């Protein structure tokens, strides 16, 4: 039995953000993130926020989207990983540690999402 993909706007926005994040990870420098994004994309799971769920929530056929993304990012997946910086030489004293600044609010670039969806 197929899952129900009639979803509200908030779920569609979250599905779009997840799909965009996976595409950004495929483009990025981290080999681990590329591999994770590729494994997520190749999965046939239909649970919430899987690749299949996200595509269908956005009105796209995952069987059609998957090969396009694999073809588009195949060169990025073969690129070598950039070296990671080594560990810090010393641990700062507790008094030097400042509280982390608040994380920037992430917004969805709807123009970029429209462009990606038109290419699919």
N, C-alpha and C positions, 0 to 999 in steps of 0.2 A: 504494500500500500504506500503510495506516495505521500510525502509530507505536505501539509497545507502551506502554500506560499503567499497567501493573502495577508500582507503585513502592513502595519501602519507606518507613517512617515518617519517616526523616530527609529524604528527598526531598519528601514531602508537607509537612513542616514548612517547608522552604525555599520550596516553591511557595506556601504560605499566606503566608509573610512577604513574598514578592515581590508577591503580589496585594494585600496590605494596604498595602505601600509605595506601589503605584500608586494606590490609592484615597486615601491620605493626600496624595499629590502632586496629585491632582485637586481635593482640598479646600483645598490650600495657597494661599499668596499668590503664588508664583512662576509667572508665565505660561509660562516655558520648561519648568518641570517638568510643568505641566499639559499642555502640548503634547506633551512626550515620553511621558507616561503615556497620553495619548489615542492617539498613533501606535502605541505598543506594544499597546494594547488592540484597535485596529482591524486589526492585522496578522493575516494568515491563516497565517503560518509555523507549522510544527509542530515546529520544532527545540526542543531542551531549554530550558526556562524561558521559552518564548514564552507569550503569553497563552493560546493554545489548550492548550499542554502543562500550564500551571498549573491551568487549569480542569478539564481531564480528570484530572489527578493528584488533584484534590480531589473527583472524582466529579460534576462539574458540566458541563453542556453549554455550551460557549462561545457558541454561537449564541443561547442563551437569556440568558446572563449579560450579554453585551455591550450589548444594547439597554436592559436595566435600569440598568446603570451609566451609559450615555450619557444616559438620561432623568433619572436622579437627580442627575447632576452637570452637566447642560446649563447651568444658571444660573451655576455656578461657572466654567465654561469661557468664558462671555461676560463675566465681570467684568473690569474693567480691572486691569492690573498695578499694584501699589503702587510708588511711586518707590523706587529703590535708593539707599542712602547713597553719598555721593561718596567719592573716594579720600582716604586719610589725608593730612593736611597735612605731616607729617614722618615720616620713617622712624626708628624708635627705634634708638639705638646698640646694638651687639651685646651689650653688658653688660646691657641692659635686657630682652633676650629670654630668657624662661624656657622650659624644655621644656614641650611641650603636655601637659596632663593626659591620662591614659588615657581612651579613648572609653568611654562608659557601655555596659554590657552590654545589648544589646537583647533583649527577651523577646517572645514572641508572646502577645498578649492573646486567649486561647482563647475567652473569653466573647464578646468583640466579633466574632471570626471566626464563632462559632456563630450569633450574631445576624444577621450579614451573610448567611451561607449560608442561614438560614431565610427571609430576605427574597427570595432568588433562587428 
